[in-house]
Amino acid sequence: MPLRPILSSLRHHKLTASLLILQVALTLAIVANAAFMVAQRVQRIHTPSGLAEQELSLIRVEGTAKDENHQARHAADLDALRRIPGVTAAVAVGWALPFSSSVNSYGVCPNEEALKRAMVASSLDHTGCMSIDTYSGGPGFLGALGLHVIAGRDFTADEYVTGDVPSILLTGAAAKKFFGGKDPLGQVVYAGRHSSRVIGIVSDTVRPMLRGDGSDGEVMLWPQLPDDNETSYLLRSAPADRARVLAAAVTTLQALDPNRLIPETGQRTYTQMREDYFQRDSTMVGLLLAAALGLLFVTALGVAGLANFWVQQRTRAIGIRRAIGATRADILCYFQAENALIVGGGVALGMLLALALNLLLMSRYELPRLPLWYLPVGALALWALGQLSVLAPALRASRVPPVVATRSV
Amino acid sequence: MFAYYLDLALHSLRRSPVLTSLMVLAIGLGIGASMTMLTVLHVMTRDPLPALSAQLYYPHLDPLPANYPTNNDWGDPSDNFTWPDAMAMLKAHRADQQAAMAGGRVLVWPVQTGRLPFRVGGRYATAGFFDLFGLRFEQGRGWTMADDEARARVAVLSHGLAMQLFGRTDVVGRTVRLGDARFQVMGVTSEWAPQPQFYADAAGKGNYGEADRFFLPLATALDLGMSVSGNQASWKEGGKTSGYYTWLQVWVRLKDAAQVRNYRQFLVDYSAEQKRLGRFERSSQNAALYPLMGWLEHEKLVPGDLRLQLWLALSFLIVCLVNIVALLLAKFLRRSGEVSVRRALGATRRDIFLQFGIESALVGLLGGLLGIAIAQAGLWSVRHRPDSYAHIARMDLSMLALTVLLAIAGSLLAGMLPAWRASRVVPALQLKAQ
């Protein structure tokens, strides 16, 4: 296919052609970055928690009576909850859990010297101590959550207390951050005025609010019994039973004490908790996808619309070419090639724009660098879209009969 | 002449209905998306208290230890005050009006026995609160500084809570149970709900849609150990009254630039003195005084995602407009023949420009109308999001007018180049070619 006639014809439509190039370039720049952001968000939304999320539900209950014996109340509640058909485990848990948006973090030091340094500085920074997100609960909360011990042992029944805990479990990430290469088992850590022993390493989980800075897996678990008017009960059941189990739990708990409050916002399956936590991310994914599809649609529209015009405008010229021997395929090829040139120029410029846009986003929104392979893939996709959009007008052009050449306009 | 051009434009648009509707659709989508996001940002960054906001200021001290970690999940703990600092601000009396406050959510017990209590949000504040923010009383009045000192068990209810509890608002002197204590009602305020709730602890970030439903003396609430909501941070042992525990907000009202200057100096001097006393560790130059709108900006109430969404929508609009320029250009140039005939018959370049300009504007007007519809649909879907700001996402008249204006301006701008290009068509050449 000789390019010269195409180029010389485009020279007559410099302005229009460059506008189309600009549009294609902008589209590629935005769509490539949008696709990258979608990938980032989708990955975030699917952050694994290590819990048996599919089987868990959480219910928050608030007693209104003063001076109640919380432990007796919890024991009675849990006893009733475990009787609900389908419930395989029920435990009282603390405020903070993965995706609960409630944080319960403690300053912990690896030795007494570090603790003293931290007390003097009134800060944990640069002292060897760290602030660590903590999950707590009653006997068996580890197993109920779906976590398991991968080294050392689980808490024993007598270790569960309402005050200072004698022992703790760490995730592998937290143990590494805390003790480096040292064997964490049996180490003593200092939290405020008391110390606890590391008795084991628990399977991976994530902190309640993700930071995305590589520290999300650093979590401590300790056997502290919830001891408050307001309690959360964790229920485990088969995934399909969760809705029924939640409803039954509300009725059961309300029957045990009609004076307590069980807000509807406090009755959630873990699937709902995850959805609520990542709600903004899913909104963003939806918007980014809508914008990207909208852009591609508008660009395809522009390509097709313009090609349409040019075919109409050149009907006579096409007729003449057909009359002097050009085949239908020649005409089709001509328009496809013309489009390939314009969109090709557009995507070439667009790849540069995409990189520039990514740099801008990196500086303003802490976005990571756009992987380079997005560029050729996006360019190829856009180029193919251009070829497809021009196909209909090009086919119409190829069907122009040679006789048009002899007609006057 | 205008009517004639309008007629021509309509005729021309009708001649290629598919293309016309595609152009209108493109503009409509671009405008609709942009206006949805602009409206959301507009309502989120509105002045929450237009009558007084120019005089309201938020002082900022920095009592944190020198190397206190800054990467926490909840924002800067020095945005709030410690009890001693807040009380020092009030006692110094360097402003016309001033108050310290903190938010709280407590159980309210219905007057009828046997009904379950319910949780409502309200404010613990010092006596100056009501005058400072200009709250209006339907019944009774606010408490006095003497009540503050005496830790009086008195309360002010909002209109809504009074109605909910008593079914009426003339309830001064009656008793309500909030949390574990009983309070005597001193007054009932008219509904008051600035959006966002600018004076509350900003770490909540979701302070849209909240309204305080009760008010209690701060010292009383502190005495009773009532629970405080919002960001609280401490870095040494000691309770809420210690100098190492931030949990309070302080607002002051300053009338003119001189007062503002003096107050700022006062904050720096106070910080320097605290540093000399060994309580503050950081530079006294960290002390600052924010005007209300400046404080909201400092607290970054608008999530980064939202700004990203606005940029996305605007760049979408730009691509749509570039698209329209190309299509109009092709369309107008295709009518070069028609243009040359009109030019040969005496139409000036200006006439041609006007004719095509009107055609572009018409596309813009239609696109704008479609854009309004799309933006309304967009806002409707925003309102159904669970974000706290979602429910206030509504278009007011000014935003409605801006939509149409933006659409017409955009399409006029888009039509300018093609119209100008068409008006440059050389009649003789075109006529000869035919």
Interface residues (C-beta under 8 A of the other chain):
Chain A: H13 L15 T16 L19 L20 L22 Q23 L26 T27 I30 A34 T64 K66 V103 A121 S122 S123 L124 D125 H126 S131 M209 R211 N259 L261 P263 D276 Q279 R280 T283 M284 L287 L288 A291 G294 L295 V298 T299 L301 G302 G305 L306 N308 F309 W310 Q312 Q313 Y365 V409
Chain B: L19 L22 A26 L29 G30 A33 P65 A66 N67 Y68 P69 N71 N72 D73 W74 L107 L116 P117 F118 R119 D180 W235 K236 Y244 P303 G304 D305 L308 Q309 L312 A313 S315 F316 I318 V319 C320 V322 N323 V325 A326 L327 L329 A330 K331 L333 R334 G337 R385 P386 D387 L417 R421 Q434
